[in-house]
Amino acid sequence: MILSKEEKRRLPKRIIALIVAGAFIAALGITVLGFFIAFWISDAKAYVWRPSYEMLSEAELKAVYEKETLTDGDYEVLFEQTGLTRIGIDRAKKASGGWARVLAIQQSYFKERGVKPEQFAPLVCTDMLSGDPAETIYLQRGDIIITSSTHFSGFRIGHSAIVTNGAAGRIFQSNQVGVANYYATVNEMFTNRINFMVLRIKPEYFSESGQDDGEYRKNLDRVTSFIEHDLKDMPYSVFTGVFTKKDSTAATSCAHLIWYGFKHFDDENGGKYNLDLDSNGRLLVVPKNISESPYVELVQTFGFDPEKMYE
């Protein structure tokens, strides 16, 4: 075959175009393969953290729990045995049957459990418990629950929700593409996963007195009502803050819903207590950002290494 002069001049351009296209396809393939490898590694590394130290007997734990006045050291022992902070222990002490709940939480905390991965989209998986669900302490309206159990490829994006009815374990969340925010239960969305933490807003940032008092409870009730009623029709988008404005109600995600509610609820003090729970201040708000906010404090942890928490 004899090529014309024009064809000879166009040949290098064709070769360059083929090289560029080939390089693009190769880079895309390597990237996709990298995502799959990271996904498999993340699945392989999924586990339920449990203490490696000795579990106290029921009598030993009860002897600490039932002291008339607990010291800082006592609270530390109880945290090591149950994952309950001072706040969680105090909630138990104020409730009928609190000791039985603490004992059940201790047994759940130390129980050896397996992981059951549930993939629900390409490269997206939630790591579930293979055995019985974990136990929670008494929840209160306005508590925030977070888990790192869901991952996209190797990224632990997790999930979060706000408690609307503690006694019933009812939560409000943004969780599904094409579905507006909706109610679920803690047992459906958190205690059957490999880990979770219960957080609350620090009273010093939500009350004039800095105490868990009537004003604190009122503010938590009002912001929770704002989230479950005023924000109920927001559509879900994992890219909220990137393809939509972070401060708009055009779309939301699990962590963005909570962040938006606490930052924008219209309280009686002209926004005095509105809090920005996004610890890094970037476009996307993810559960890890809320867990690391200086405005929240831990009530209970399960399945997380207390030395590392949300990694």
Contacts in CASP RR format, 6 or more apart in sequence:
PFRMAT RR
TARGET T0000
AUTHOR 0000-0000-0000
METHOD contacts of the structure
MODEL  1
MILSKEEKRRLPKRIIALIVAGAFIAALGITVLGFFIAFWISDAKAYVWR
PSYEMLSEAELKAVYEKETLTDGDYEVLFEQTGLTRIGIDRAKKASGGWA
RVLAIQQSYFKERGVKPEQFAPLVCTDMLSGDPAETIYLQRGDIIITSST
HFSGFRIGHSAIVTNGAAGRIFQSNQVGVANYYATVNEMFTNRINFMVLR
IKPEYFSESGQDDGEYRKNLDRVTSFIEHDLKDMPYSVFTGVFTKKDSTA
ATSCAHLIWYGFKHFDDENGGKYNLDLDSNGRLLVVPKNISESPYVELVQ
TFGFDPEKMYE
3 11 0 8 1.000
34 153 0 8 1.000
35 123 0 8 1.000
35 153 0 8 1.000
35 154 0 8 1.000
36 123 0 8 1.000
36 153 0 8 1.000
38 153 0 8 1.000
38 154 0 8 1.000
38 155 0 8 1.000
39 123 0 8 1.000
39 125 0 8 1.000
39 151 0 8 1.000
39 153 0 8 1.000
39 154 0 8 1.000
41 154 0 8 1.000
42 125 0 8 1.000
42 151 0 8 1.000
42 153 0 8 1.000
42 154 0 8 1.000
42 156 0 8 1.000
43 117 0 8 1.000
43 125 0 8 1.000
43 127 0 8 1.000
43 151 0 8 1.000
46 115 0 8 1.000
46 117 0 8 1.000
46 127 0 8 1.000
46 194 0 8 1.000
47 114 0 8 1.000
47 115 0 8 1.000
47 194 0 8 1.000
48 113 0 8 1.000
48 114 0 8 1.000
48 115 0 8 1.000
48 129 0 8 1.000
48 194 0 8 1.000
48 195 0 8 1.000
48 303 0 8 1.000
49 195 0 8 1.000
49 303 0 8 1.000
49 304 0 8 1.000
49 305 0 8 1.000
50 109 0 8 1.000
50 110 0 8 1.000
50 111 0 8 1.000
50 112 0 8 1.000
50 113 0 8 1.000
50 303 0 8 1.000
51 80 0 8 1.000
51 81 0 8 1.000
51 109 0 8 1.000
51 110 0 8 1.000
53 80 0 8 1.000
55 81 0 8 1.000
55 106 0 8 1.000
55 110 0 8 1.000
56 64 0 8 1.000
56 77 0 8 1.000
56 81 0 8 1.000
56 106 0 8 1.000
58 103 0 8 1.000
61 78 0 8 1.000
61 81 0 8 1.000
61 102 0 8 1.000
61 103 0 8 1.000
61 106 0 8 1.000
62 99 0 8 1.000
62 103 0 8 1.000
64 70 0 8 1.000
64 74 0 8 1.000
64 77 0 8 1.000
64 78 0 8 1.000
65 78 0 8 1.000
65 89 0 8 1.000
65 99 0 8 1.000
65 102 0 8 1.000
66 99 0 8 1.000
67 74 0 8 1.000
70 78 0 8 1.000
70 89 0 8 1.000
75 85 0 8 1.000
75 86 0 8 1.000
75 89 0 8 1.000
78 84 0 8 1.000
78 89 0 8 1.000
78 102 0 8 1.000
79 85 0 8 1.000
79 86 0 8 1.000
79 306 0 8 1.000
81 106 0 8 1.000
81 109 0 8 1.000
82 89 0 8 1.000
82 102 0 8 1.000
82 105 0 8 1.000
82 106 0 8 1.000
82 109 0 8 1.000
82 300 0 8 1.000
83 105 0 8 1.000
83 109 0 8 1.000
83 300 0 8 1.000
83 301 0 8 1.000
83 302 0 8 1.000
83 306 0 8 1.000
84 92 0 8 1.000
84 102 0 8 1.000
84 105 0 8 1.000
84 137 0 8 1.000
84 299 0 8 1.000
84 300 0 8 1.000
85 297 0 8 1.000
85 298 0 8 1.000
85 299 0 8 1.000
85 300 0 8 1.000
87 200 0 8 1.000
87 297 0 8 1.000
87 298 0 8 1.000
87 299 0 8 1.000
88 137 0 8 1.000
88 138 0 8 1.000
88 299 0 8 1.000
88 300 0 8 1.000
89 102 0 8 1.000
91 137 0 8 1.000
91 138 0 8 1.000
91 140 0 8 1.000
91 299 0 8 1.000
92 98 0 8 1.000
92 99 0 8 1.000
92 101 0 8 1.000
92 102 0 8 1.000
92 137 0 8 1.000
92 138 0 8 1.000
95 101 0 8 1.000
95 138 0 8 1.000
98 138 0 8 1.000
101 135 0 8 1.000
101 137 0 8 1.000
101 138 0 8 1.000
102 137 0 8 1.000
104 135 0 8 1.000
105 135 0 8 1.000
105 136 0 8 1.000
105 137 0 8 1.000
105 300 0 8 1.000
107 135 0 8 1.000
108 132 0 8 1.000
108 134 0 8 1.000
108 135 0 8 1.000
108 302 0 8 1.000
109 134 0 8 1.000
109 302 0 8 1.000
111 132 0 8 1.000
113 129 0 8 1.000
113 130 0 8 1.000
113 131 0 8 1.000
113 194 0 8 1.000
114 129 0 8 1.000
114 130 0 8 1.000
114 131 0 8 1.000
115 127 0 8 1.000
115 128 0 8 1.000
115 129 0 8 1.000
115 130 0 8 1.000
115 194 0 8 1.000
116 127 0 8 1.000
116 128 0 8 1.000
116 129 0 8 1.000
116 130 0 8 1.000
116 131 0 8 1.000
117 125 0 8 1.000
117 126 0 8 1.000
117 127 0 8 1.000
117 128 0 8 1.000
118 125 0 8 1.000
118 126 0 8 1.000
118 127 0 8 1.000
118 128 0 8 1.000
119 125 0 8 1.000
120 126 0 8 1.000
123 152 0 8 1.000
123 153 0 8 1.000
124 150 0 8 1.000
124 151 0 8 1.000
124 152 0 8 1.000
125 150 0 8 1.000
125 151 0 8 1.000
126 149 0 8 1.000
126 150 0 8 1.000
126 151 0 8 1.000
126 159 0 8 1.000
126 193 0 8 1.000
127 149 0 8 1.000
127 150 0 8 1.000
127 151 0 8 1.000
127 193 0 8 1.000
127 194 0 8 1.000
128 149 0 8 1.000
128 192 0 8 1.000
128 193 0 8 1.000
128 194 0 8 1.000
129 192 0 8 1.000
129 193 0 8 1.000
129 194 0 8 1.000
133 187 0 8 1.000
133 191 0 8 1.000
133 192 0 8 1.000
134 191 0 8 1.000
134 192 0 8 1.000
134 196 0 8 1.000
134 302 0 8 1.000
134 303 0 8 1.000
135 191 0 8 1.000
135 302 0 8 1.000
136 186 0 8 1.000
136 190 0 8 1.000
136 191 0 8 1.000
136 196 0 8 1.000
136 198 0 8 1.000
136 300 0 8 1.000
136 302 0 8 1.000
137 198 0 8 1.000
137 299 0 8 1.000
137 300 0 8 1.000
138 166 0 8 1.000
139 145 0 8 1.000
139 163 0 8 1.000
139 166 0 8 1.000
139 167 0 8 1.000
139 169 0 8 1.000
139 186 0 8 1.000
139 198 0 8 1.000
140 163 0 8 1.000
140 166 0 8 1.000
140 200 0 8 1.000
140 220 0 8 1.000
141 163 0 8 1.000
141 164 0 8 1.000
141 165 0 8 1.000
141 166 0 8 1.000
141 220 0 8 1.000
141 221 0 8 1.000
141 224 0 8 1.000
142 162 0 8 1.000
142 163 0 8 1.000
142 164 0 8 1.000
142 200 0 8 1.000
142 201 0 8 1.000
142 220 0 8 1.000
142 221 0 8 1.000
142 223 0 8 1.000
142 224 0 8 1.000
143 162 0 8 1.000
143 163 0 8 1.000
143 166 0 8 1.000
143 198 0 8 1.000
143 199 0 8 1.000
143 200 0 8 1.000
143 299 0 8 1.000
144 160 0 8 1.000
144 161 0 8 1.000
144 162 0 8 1.000
144 163 0 8 1.000
144 198 0 8 1.000
144 199 0 8 1.000
144 200 0 8 1.000
144 201 0 8 1.000
144 258 0 8 1.000
144 290 0 8 1.000
144 296 0 8 1.000
145 160 0 8 1.000
145 161 0 8 1.000
145 162 0 8 1.000
145 163 0 8 1.000
145 171 0 8 1.000
145 186 0 8 1.000
145 189 0 8 1.000
145 190 0 8 1.000
145 196 0 8 1.000
145 197 0 8 1.000
145 198 0 8 1.000
145 199 0 8 1.000
146 158 0 8 1.000
146 159 0 8 1.000
146 160 0 8 1.000
146 196 0 8 1.000
146 197 0 8 1.000
146 199 0 8 1.000
146 287 0 8 1.000
146 288 0 8 1.000
146 290 0 8 1.000
146 291 0 8 1.000
146 310 0 8 1.000
147 158 0 8 1.000
147 159 0 8 1.000
147 160 0 8 1.000
147 190 0 8 1.000
147 193 0 8 1.000
147 194 0 8 1.000
147 195 0 8 1.000
147 196 0 8 1.000
147 197 0 8 1.000
147 287 0 8 1.000
148 156 0 8 1.000
148 158 0 8 1.000
148 195 0 8 1.000
148 287 0 8 1.000
148 288 0 8 1.000
148 304 0 8 1.000
148 310 0 8 1.000
148 311 0 8 1.000
149 158 0 8 1.000
149 159 0 8 1.000
149 193 0 8 1.000
149 194 0 8 1.000
149 195 0 8 1.000
149 196 0 8 1.000
150 156 0 8 1.000
150 157 0 8 1.000
150 158 0 8 1.000
150 159 0 8 1.000
151 157 0 8 1.000
151 158 0 8 1.000
156 288 0 8 1.000
156 310 0 8 1.000
156 311 0 8 1.000
157 238 0 8 1.000
157 286 0 8 1.000
157 287 0 8 1.000
158 254 0 8 1.000
158 286 0 8 1.000
158 287 0 8 1.000
158 288 0 8 1.000
159 173 0 8 1.000
159 175 0 8 1.000
159 189 0 8 1.000
159 190 0 8 1.000
159 193 0 8 1.000
159 254 0 8 1.000
159 287 0 8 1.000
160 173 0 8 1.000
160 254 0 8 1.000
160 255 0 8 1.000
160 258 0 8 1.000
160 287 0 8 1.000
160 290 0 8 1.000
161 171 0 8 1.000
161 172 0 8 1.000
161 173 0 8 1.000
161 175 0 8 1.000
161 184 0 8 1.000
161 189 0 8 1.000
161 190 0 8 1.000
161 254 0 8 1.000
161 258 0 8 1.000
162 171 0 8 1.000
162 172 0 8 1.000
162 173 0 8 1.000
162 224 0 8 1.000
162 227 0 8 1.000
162 228 0 8 1.000
162 257 0 8 1.000
162 258 0 8 1.000
163 169 0 8 1.000
163 170 0 8 1.000
163 171 0 8 1.000
163 186 0 8 1.000
163 224 0 8 1.000
164 170 0 8 1.000
164 171 0 8 1.000
164 172 0 8 1.000
164 183 0 8 1.000
164 224 0 8 1.000
164 228 0 8 1.000
168 185 0 8 1.000
169 185 0 8 1.000
169 186 0 8 1.000
169 187 0 8 1.000
170 183 0 8 1.000
170 184 0 8 1.000
170 185 0 8 1.000
170 186 0 8 1.000
171 183 0 8 1.000
171 184 0 8 1.000
171 185 0 8 1.000
171 186 0 8 1.000
171 189 0 8 1.000
171 190 0 8 1.000
172 181 0 8 1.000
172 182 0 8 1.000
172 183 0 8 1.000
172 224 0 8 1.000
172 227 0 8 1.000
172 228 0 8 1.000
172 257 0 8 1.000
173 181 0 8 1.000
173 182 0 8 1.000
173 183 0 8 1.000
173 184 0 8 1.000
173 189 0 8 1.000
173 254 0 8 1.000
173 257 0 8 1.000
174 181 0 8 1.000
174 234 0 8 1.000
174 236 0 8 1.000
174 252 0 8 1.000
174 253 0 8 1.000
174 254 0 8 1.000
174 256 0 8 1.000
174 257 0 8 1.000
175 182 0 8 1.000
175 184 0 8 1.000
175 189 0 8 1.000
175 236 0 8 1.000
175 254 0 8 1.000
176 182 0 8 1.000
176 236 0 8 1.000
177 236 0 8 1.000
177 237 0 8 1.000
177 238 0 8 1.000
178 235 0 8 1.000
178 236 0 8 1.000
179 236 0 8 1.000
180 232 0 8 1.000
180 233 0 8 1.000
180 234 0 8 1.000
180 235 0 8 1.000
180 236 0 8 1.000
181 228 0 8 1.000
181 231 0 8 1.000
181 232 0 8 1.000
181 233 0 8 1.000
181 234 0 8 1.000
181 236 0 8 1.000
181 252 0 8 1.000
181 257 0 8 1.000
183 228 0 8 1.000
190 196 0 8 1.000
191 302 0 8 1.000
194 303 0 8 1.000
195 301 0 8 1.000
195 302 0 8 1.000
195 303 0 8 1.000
195 304 0 8 1.000
196 301 0 8 1.000
196 302 0 8 1.000
196 303 0 8 1.000
197 291 0 8 1.000
197 298 0 8 1.000
197 299 0 8 1.000
197 300 0 8 1.000
197 301 0 8 1.000
197 302 0 8 1.000
197 304 0 8 1.000
197 309 0 8 1.000
197 310 0 8 1.000
198 298 0 8 1.000
198 299 0 8 1.000
198 300 0 8 1.000
198 301 0 8 1.000
199 290 0 8 1.000
199 291 0 8 1.000
199 296 0 8 1.000
199 297 0 8 1.000
199 298 0 8 1.000
199 299 0 8 1.000
200 296 0 8 1.000
200 297 0 8 1.000
200 299 0 8 1.000
201 220 0 8 1.000
201 262 0 8 1.000
201 275 0 8 1.000
201 295 0 8 1.000
201 296 0 8 1.000
201 297 0 8 1.000
202 295 0 8 1.000
202 296 0 8 1.000
202 297 0 8 1.000
203 209 0 8 1.000
203 210 0 8 1.000
203 211 0 8 1.000
203 212 0 8 1.000
203 213 0 8 1.000
203 216 0 8 1.000
204 210 0 8 1.000
205 273 0 8 1.000
205 275 0 8 1.000
205 295 0 8 1.000
206 215 0 8 1.000
206 216 0 8 1.000
206 219 0 8 1.000
206 220 0 8 1.000
206 273 0 8 1.000
206 275 0 8 1.000
207 213 0 8 1.000
207 214 0 8 1.000
207 215 0 8 1.000
207 216 0 8 1.000
207 219 0 8 1.000
207 273 0 8 1.000
208 215 0 8 1.000
209 215 0 8 1.000
209 216 0 8 1.000
210 216 0 8 1.000
219 267 0 8 1.000
219 273 0 8 1.000
222 265 0 8 1.000
222 267 0 8 1.000
222 268 0 8 1.000
223 261 0 8 1.000
223 262 0 8 1.000
223 265 0 8 1.000
223 267 0 8 1.000
226 261 0 8 1.000
226 264 0 8 1.000
226 265 0 8 1.000
226 266 0 8 1.000
227 257 0 8 1.000
227 258 0 8 1.000
227 260 0 8 1.000
227 261 0 8 1.000
227 265 0 8 1.000
231 249 0 8 1.000
231 252 0 8 1.000
231 257 0 8 1.000
231 260 0 8 1.000
231 261 0 8 1.000
234 249 0 8 1.000
234 250 0 8 1.000
234 251 0 8 1.000
234 252 0 8 1.000
234 257 0 8 1.000
235 250 0 8 1.000
235 251 0 8 1.000
235 252 0 8 1.000
236 251 0 8 1.000
236 252 0 8 1.000
236 253 0 8 1.000
237 243 0 8 1.000
237 244 0 8 1.000
237 251 0 8 1.000
237 252 0 8 1.000
237 253 0 8 1.000
238 253 0 8 1.000
239 251 0 8 1.000
239 284 0 8 1.000
240 246 0 8 1.000
240 250 0 8 1.000
240 251 0 8 1.000
240 252 0 8 1.000
240 253 0 8 1.000
240 256 0 8 1.000
240 284 0 8 1.000
240 285 0 8 1.000
241 256 0 8 1.000
241 283 0 8 1.000
241 284 0 8 1.000
241 285 0 8 1.000
242 283 0 8 1.000
242 284 0 8 1.000
243 251 0 8 1.000
244 250 0 8 1.000
244 251 0 8 1.000
246 256 0 8 1.000
246 283 0 8 1.000
246 285 0 8 1.000
247 260 0 8 1.000
247 263 0 8 1.000
247 264 0 8 1.000
249 260 0 8 1.000
252 260 0 8 1.000
253 285 0 8 1.000
254 287 0 8 1.000
255 285 0 8 1.000
255 286 0 8 1.000
255 287 0 8 1.000
255 289 0 8 1.000
255 290 0 8 1.000
256 284 0 8 1.000
256 285 0 8 1.000
258 277 0 8 1.000
258 290 0 8 1.000
259 276 0 8 1.000
259 277 0 8 1.000
259 278 0 8 1.000
259 285 0 8 1.000
259 289 0 8 1.000
259 290 0 8 1.000
262 274 0 8 1.000
262 275 0 8 1.000
262 276 0 8 1.000
262 277 0 8 1.000
262 295 0 8 1.000
263 274 0 8 1.000
263 275 0 8 1.000
263 276 0 8 1.000
263 277 0 8 1.000
264 274 0 8 1.000
265 271 0 8 1.000
265 274 0 8 1.000
267 273 0 8 1.000
267 274 0 8 1.000
275 293 0 8 1.000
275 295 0 8 1.000
276 295 0 8 1.000
277 285 0 8 1.000
277 289 0 8 1.000
277 290 0 8 1.000
277 293 0 8 1.000
277 295 0 8 1.000
277 296 0 8 1.000
278 285 0 8 1.000
278 289 0 8 1.000
278 290 0 8 1.000
278 293 0 8 1.000
279 289 0 8 1.000
279 290 0 8 1.000
279 292 0 8 1.000
279 293 0 8 1.000
279 294 0 8 1.000
280 289 0 8 1.000
280 292 0 8 1.000
281 289 0 8 1.000
282 289 0 8 1.000
287 310 0 8 1.000
288 310 0 8 1.000
290 296 0 8 1.000
291 309 0 8 1.000
291 310 0 8 1.000
292 310 0 8 1.000
301 309 0 8 1.000
304 310 0 8 1.000
END
